[in-house]
Amino acid sequence: MLGYVTGGERGQMDLLLADTAARLRAEGCALAGVVQVNEEFDPARPCHMDLHVLNGTSVIRISQDLGTLSKGCRLDPSALEQAVGLVAQALEAGPALLIINKFGRQEAEGRGFRPLIGQALAAAVPVLTAVSAGYLDAFERFAEGMGTALPCETDAVLAFCHAQIRHQIRAQTEE
């Protein structure tokens, strides 16, 4: 029930999850979660990072402009928490799948979307996320063997999602 994408070039996992979400939504699948879309605007500066909330039209910029010489983390924690709140509301509606743009630093430290991932799994809602190599150990400790590693390939990720959604539907009809 917990699939995670690893590998690929910089930004490839973001594109894969966004494409997966778009395809599932086009099929009529009820989704909760967020996908990240990066906006390149100046080759000499870091991109803007926006989270697109999947159950509506909200777009939340989670990056801060700290100036050209800054080396610190650009994540805007209050914007991330706003996105978490919107996803929490969507999770209450019982979606077919929760997609979280990534299990990153915030989640590794117990914040961000981590509580919602646990909440979804406890409610038998399948989860799809991405994990970079730097956070794989923290993710594996969190997942406690429940995670399914997926290649950074659209067909494999969609097959996982479809199988999890079918399983969820079967389990609900048997109740």
C-alpha positions as a printed NumPy array, in Angstrom:
array([[  0.   ,   0.   ,   0.   ],
       [  3.022,   2.302,   0.227],
       [  4.797,   2.766,  -3.07 ],
       [  7.842,   4.944,  -3.474],
       [  9.736,   6.07 ,  -6.521],
       [ 13.488,   6.369,  -6.438],
       [ 16.112,   7.276,  -8.99 ],
       [ 15.982,   9.373, -12.073],
       [ 17.631,  12.653, -12.853],
       [ 17.036,  15.876, -10.933],
       [ 13.354,  16.807, -11.194],
       [ 12.355,  13.582, -12.941],
       [ 10.462,  12.173,  -9.945],
       [  8.458,  15.421,  -9.676],
       [  7.47 ,  15.168, -13.329],
       [  6.616,  11.485, -12.998],
       [  4.317,  12.011, -10.01 ],
       [  2.629,  14.998, -11.675],
       [  2.057,  12.972, -14.847],
       [  0.775,   9.998, -12.855],
       [ -1.659,  12.208, -10.944],
       [ -2.894,  13.823, -14.162],
       [ -3.534,  10.437, -15.773],
       [ -5.327,   9.067, -12.724],
       [ -7.484,  12.187, -12.451],
       [ -8.354,  11.866, -16.148],
       [ -9.559,   8.325, -15.361],
       [-11.829,   9.751, -12.667],
       [ -9.748,   8.581,  -9.726],
       [-10.368,  10.51 ,  -6.478],
       [ -6.956,  11.691,  -5.301],
       [ -5.637,  13.489,  -2.278],
       [ -2.157,  14.899,  -1.961],
       [  0.222,  17.196,  -3.744],
       [  2.632,  17.146,  -6.649],
       [  5.532,  19.529,  -7.027],
       [  6.004,  21.679, -10.096],
       [  9.233,  23.635, -10.328],
       [  9.282,  26.93 , -12.175],
       [ 12.629,  27.853, -13.689],
       [ 12.889,  31.606, -14.094],
       [ 16.59 ,  32.512, -14.056],
       [ 19.444,  30.095, -14.821],
       [ 21.579,  31.79 , -12.154],
       [ 18.986,  31.304,  -9.397],
       [ 17.158,  28.343,  -7.885],
       [ 13.718,  27.524,  -9.224],
       [ 10.423,  28.307,  -7.539],
       [  8.871,  25.211,  -5.958],
       [  5.073,  25.004,  -6.099],
       [  2.816,  22.318,  -4.673],
       [ -0.351,  21.623,  -6.648],
       [ -3.075,  20.288,  -4.369],
       [ -4.711,  17.342,  -6.129],
       [ -8.256,  17.622,  -4.828],
       [ -8.736,  21.195,  -5.982],
       [ -7.04 ,  24.051,  -7.759],
       [ -4.801,  25.394,  -4.978],
       [ -1.159,  26.017,  -5.776],
       [  1.121,  26.811,  -2.863],
       [  4.62 ,  28.174,  -3.308],
       [  6.797,  26.377,  -0.776],
       [ 10.086,  28.027,  -1.684],
       [ 11.313,  31.316,  -0.298],
       [ 13.533,  33.748,  -2.156],
       [ 16.455,  34.141,   0.234],
       [ 18.631,  36.127,  -2.161],
       [ 21.312,  35.192,  -4.644],
       [ 24.065,  34.547,  -2.097],
       [ 22.024,  32.421,   0.28 ],
       [ 23.039,  28.826,   0.829],
       [ 20.322,  27.924,   3.384],
       [ 17.202,  25.854,   2.984],
       [ 14.628,  27.678,   0.863],
       [ 11.626,  25.735,   2.138],
       [  8.888,  27.921,   3.581],
       [  7.672,  25.795,   6.51 ],
       [  4.432,  27.75 ,   6.96 ],
       [  3.528,  27.242,   3.286],
       [  4.259,  23.529,   3.635],
       [  1.994,  23.324,   6.683],
       [ -0.75 ,  25.106,   4.714],
       [ -0.474,  22.393,   2.053],
       [ -0.521,  19.697,   4.75 ],
       [ -3.754,  21.181,   6.118],
       [ -5.429,  21.111,   2.707],
       [ -4.372,  17.521,   2.131],
       [ -5.613,  16.528,   5.603],
       [ -9.065,  17.849,   4.666],
       [ -8.991,  15.905,   1.395],
       [ -7.934,  12.733,   3.196],
       [-11.094,  12.885,   5.29 ],
       [-13.137,  12.396,   2.092],
       [-11.685,   8.898,   1.599],
       [ -9.729,   9.207,  -1.646],
       [ -8.684,   6.208,  -3.702],
       [ -5.011,   7.205,  -3.43 ],
       [ -2.776,   9.674,  -1.597],
       [  0.127,  11.11 ,  -3.59 ],
       [  2.81 ,  13.038,  -1.72 ],
       [  5.443,  14.808,  -3.783],
       [  8.28 ,  13.462,  -1.679],
       [  9.4  ,  12.028,   1.598],
       [ 12.085,  14.614,   2.298],
       [ 13.808,  16.325,   5.189],
       [ 10.613,  17.448,   6.91 ],
       [  9.138,  13.956,   6.773],
       [ 12.422,  12.335,   7.854],
       [ 12.298,  14.556,  10.951],
       [  8.665,  13.621,  11.701],
       [  7.027,  16.728,  10.246],
       [  5.513,  17.743,   6.927],
       [  3.328,  15.078,   5.333],
       [  4.635,  12.208,   7.471],
       [  1.629,  12.12 ,   9.853],
       [ -0.763,  12.11 ,   6.873],
       [  1.063,   9.204,   5.256],
       [  0.574,   7.228,   8.459],
       [ -3.057,   8.33 ,   8.71 ],
       [ -3.742,   7.249,   5.124],
       [ -2.142,   3.85 ,   5.638],
       [ -4.127,   3.331,   8.848],
       [ -7.312,   4.085,   6.87 ],
       [ -6.289,   1.622,   4.102],
       [ -5.711,   4.431,   1.577],
       [ -2.763,   3.537,  -0.675],
       [  0.109,   6.033,  -0.773],
       [  2.553,   6.972,  -3.527],
       [  5.57 ,   9.171,  -2.877],
       [  9.122,   9.803,  -4.056],
       [ 12.281,   9.373,  -2.008],
       [ 15.712,  10.671,  -2.924],
       [ 18.811,   8.685,  -1.992],
       [ 19.618,  11.049,   0.892],
       [ 16.368,  10.216,   2.716],
       [ 16.011,   6.548,   1.799],
       [ 17.292,   5.269,   5.169],
       [ 14.87 ,   7.511,   7.094],
       [ 12.034,   6.431,   4.819],
       [ 12.825,   2.739,   5.291],
       [ 12.83 ,   3.185,   9.079],
       [  9.452,   4.913,   8.803],
       [  7.98 ,   2.338,   6.395],
       [  9.104,  -0.636,   8.508],
       [  9.198,  -2.948,   5.495],
       [  5.784,  -1.913,   4.139],
       [  7.181,   0.084,   1.208],
       [  7.334,  -1.093,  -2.366],
       [ 10.231,   0.388,  -4.358],
       [  9.186,   1.528,  -7.822],
       [ 11.409,   2.532, -10.732],
       [ 11.166,   6.063, -12.042],
       [  9.017,   4.851, -14.978],
       [  5.446,   5.889, -15.726],
       [  4.132,   2.439, -16.685],
       [  5.438,   0.789, -13.515],
       [  4.08 ,   3.54 , -11.27 ],
       [  0.667,   3.525, -12.946],
       [  0.51 ,  -0.272, -12.701],
       [  1.226,  -0.042,  -8.962],
       [ -1.463,   2.635,  -8.499],
       [ -4.074,   0.723, -10.469],
       [ -3.353,  -2.488,  -8.539],
       [ -3.613,  -0.69 ,  -5.185],
       [ -6.847,   1.038,  -6.142],
       [ -8.379,  -2.255,  -7.35 ],
       [ -7.321,  -3.926,  -4.091],
       [ -8.863,  -1.096,  -2.07 ],
       [-12.146,  -1.331,  -3.995],
       [-12.287,  -5.126,  -3.493],
       [-11.643,  -4.742,   0.235],
       [-14.406,  -2.148,   0.55 ],
       [-16.953,  -4.29 ,  -1.272],
       [-16.154,  -7.288,   0.951],
       [-16.956,  -5.31 ,   4.113]])
